[in-house]
Structures are given as structure tokens and as C-alpha cells.
Amino acid sequence: MSDENPKSGLLLRRRSKVIGFIIAEASAIGLLFLAGSFAVSSRLTDSTLAFSVNILTIAAAVAVAIIPIAFFAVAPILPRGER
């Protein structure tokens, strides 16, 4: 029974990390689709507004690419007993 406690803590951390990843990635993809569809479908006459929408679209695409790296490429810091 005491063997399951550290593993369940590790599973809870992993599960919360995956849930956080899914929420962050879904919101970034949603923003990318929203900004991209707005940039493609509308003809903006104000060049400053068009430039801002294009920058927002590029920033959302960069966020979609960087989020998996930020969540899964960095090695977790494990407690002394689990190394």
C-alpha cells in the first residue's frame, strides 16, 4: 500500500501537466484559427489594423509551436527518492 503513494503522486502531477498542456494548446490553436480566419476573410482598409492582425496570427502560430516544447522538452525535477 505504501508503494502506491509515490506513484500516485507522480501520476497526479503527470495528469495535471497533460491537462494544462491540453488547455494551453487548445486556446492557442483557437486563437490561431480565429485570427487567421479574420485575417483571410476580411479586407481591412486600415494598414495598422491589418498589420496588427497579421502579427497576432504569427504570434499565435509561434505559441502553438512552442507550447509542446515548454511542457515536454524540459526534464522534470524529481525528488531525491525517485532518482
HUBELSUL-V827139 format. One record per residue. N is the residue number from 0. RES is the residue in one small letter. D_FIRST is the distance of its C-alpha to the first C-alpha in Angstrom with 2 decimals. Layout:
N&RES&D_FIRST, N&RES&D_FIRST
//
This chain:
0&m&0.00, 1&s&3.80, 2&d&5.29, 3&e&5.59, 4&n&7.31, 5&p&10.27, 6&k&10.79, 7&s&10.98, 8&g&13.36, 9&l&15.30, 10&l&15.59, 11&l&16.84, 12&r&19.34, 13&r&20.50, 14&r&20.94, 15&s&22.89, 16&k&24.92, 17&v&25.88, 18&i&26.82, 19&g&28.89, 20&f&30.52, 21&i&31.45, 22&i&32.97, 23&a&34.91, 24&e&36.15, 25&a&37.17, 26&s&39.12, 27&a&40.81, 28&i&41.76, 29&g&43.06, 30&l&45.16, 31&l&46.42, 32&f&47.54, 33&l&49.07, 34&a&50.99, 35&g&51.96, 36&s&53.29, 37&f&55.17, 38&a&56.66, 39&v&57.79, 40&s&59.04, 41&s&60.98, 42&r&64.16, 43&l&63.95, 44&t&67.35, 45&d&66.09, 46&s&65.23, 47&t&62.97, 48&l&60.82, 49&a&60.72, 50&f&59.70, 51&s&56.93, 52&v&55.54, 53&n&55.66, 54&i&53.87, 55&l&51.16, 56&t&50.73, 57&i&50.47, 58&a&47.99, 59&a&45.78, 60&a&45.97, 61&v&45.02, 62&a&42.02, 63&v&40.89, 64&a&41.15, 65&i&39.48, 66&i&36.45, 67&p&34.48, 68&i&35.37, 69&a&34.27, 70&f&30.87, 71&f&29.94, 72&a&32.23, 73&v&31.08, 74&a&28.20, 75&p&25.23, 76&i&24.77, 77&l&21.36, 78&p&19.92, 79&r&20.59, 80&g&17.15, 81&e&17.17, 82&r&20.72
//
